Amino acid sequence: MTDDTSSLPGFLGTVDLAIAKLEAIMLALGVLLMALNTVANVLGRVFWESIYFSEELNRILIILITFAGISYAARHGRHIRMSAIYDTLPPWPRKLLTIFISLVTAIFMLGLAWYALQFLLTTMGRGRVLPALQIPVWITLCWVPLGFFLTGLQYVLTAIKNMIEPDIYLSTNVLEGYDNDEREV
């Protein structure tokens, strides 16, 4: 499967691809902007003077990269797993456990998205601004509920994929066959 296709059918495949593109844009843009900002600040510090808003901008970009990264990690099956019991199960119970774990994780991620949104709305109401950039603090936090929401959606898609496919999928891109010796990545 390539990056421009999804193994999910119809509308779910479209949603899957949209999330993948959004993750890629957020991560690439965040890392590039952070690198440019840091290099510009170092050059400024050496030859002229430091860029006064550089640290604030990098903090914003770290938040962006972190919360786009949790969705990306879920998509590619890169989150930490405790798999001692899971690996000893036969295929059918393992598939059921995969669905259960994906749904429970999705519920937690969507719940965190809800609470992060409530925090974001509270922060909006306070009217605080960043000292150097003079932009509202809530703008720096808008990535938090978005990242949790995309991660929750990714786990929902993983659960659906496991419900409709005969093989076990640990994420939308990582297939685990029924035979442990024949894993494809």
N, C-alpha and C positions, 0 to 999 in steps of 0.2 A: 504494500500500500504506500502511495506517495503522499506528500504533504498537501496535494491539491485534490485528493479524493478521501472519502470517508466510507467505512464499511457499514455505517448505519443507513437504514433506508429512508428515502424521501426527505421530509422536512427535518427529521432528526439529523440526517447527514449534513444538511445545509447549516443547521445550528452548530453542529460539531466543527465544520470548516470555518464558520464565522468566529467561533471562540478561538480556534487555532490561529487565525490571522490576527485577531485582536491581541492575543498573548504575544505573538511574534513582534508585532509593531510596538507594543508597550515595552517589551524587554529590550529590543534593539535600540529604540529611541532613547530609553532610559540610560542604557549603558553608554551609548555614544555621547549623549549630552553630558553625562557625568565625566567621561574621559576628557571631552573638550573643555568643560568648565574647570577641571582640575589642572589640565595643562596650561590653560589660559591664566589661571590664578598663580601657578608656579612661575610662568614667564613674567607675569606682571610683578610678582614679588621680587624677582631677580633684577629686572630692568627698570621698573617704575615703582609702582606700589601695588599692594594686594587688592584684589577685587573685593569690595566690601560685602557683597551679598553671596559670595561663593559658598560658604559653609551652609547657609540656609538653603541655597539651591540644591546642593548635594544631599542634604537631609530629605528634601522633597523627592528627589530622584531615588534615594534609597528606599523610601516608602513605596514608591511606584514599582521598583524592581522586585521588592520583597513580595508584594501582594499580587503582582502579575506572575511571579515565580511560583507561588503555591499552586496556582491553577496549572501552570506548565508542568510542574512536577507531578501533579495528579494525572495529567494527560499521558505522561510518559512513564508512569509507574515508578517514580523515583522517591516517593516518601518512604520513610522508615517503616518496616513491617516486622512484626513479631510472628514468625511463621513456623515455629517448631511443631505446634499441633496441626496447623493447616497443611504442612508438607507431608504429614503421616496419614492424612485422610485419603480414602479412595475418591475417585473422580466426582461422583454425584454429590456426596456431602461437601466436598471442596467447592463445587459450583454453587451450592446453596449458601455456604458460608461466604463466598465471594459476593453474592448478591446481597446478603444480609449486611456484611461489613460496608459495602458501597452505599447502601441505603441509610444506614446509621450515620456514616461519615457525612453523607449529603445533608441529613437532617441537622447535624451539628454545624456544618459549614453555613447552611442557610440561616440557622439560628444566630450564628455569629455575625452574618451579614446584616440581619435585622437589628441586632444590638449595636453594631458599628454604625448603621444608618441612623439609629436614634441618637448615638453619641455625636455624629456629624451634625444632625439637626440642632442639638443642644449647643454645640460649638458655634454654629451659624448664628444662633440667637444671642450669643454673648458679644459678637462684634469685634473680637480681638483680631489684631493684625500682626504680621511678622515685623520685627523691628527694622531690618535692613530693606527688605523688598517692599514693605508696606502693602502686602496683599493679605486678604483675610486668611486666618489660620485654617478655616474649614476647607479651603481649596487644596491644602496640602494633605488633607485626610480623606479626600473623596475616593482615593484608590483603595482604601481599606474595605469598605462594603462591597465595592466592585470586585476586588480580588476574592473575597470570601464567597460572593455570589457565583462567580465563574467557577470556582473550585467546587462548590456544591452542585452546580449544573454538570460539571464534568463527572462527578461521582454518580449522579442520576443517570447520565448517558452510559456510564460503565455498567450500572445495574441493568439498564434496559438491554444493552448489548448482550449481557450474560443471560438474560431471559429469552432472547430470540435466537441466539447462536448456539450450536451444539458444543463448541469448545469453550474453554474458560478464558476470559479476558480479564487481566489485572488492571488494564487501562484501555483506552480506545486504540492505542497503537501497539500494545504488547500482547501477543497471543501466547497462551499456555495450553499446549495440547494435553491430552489425557495421559500420555506417556511422558514421564519426567525426563527421559533421556532425549526426547526430540523437541526441545523448546526452540521456538523461533523468536528472534528479536527484531 
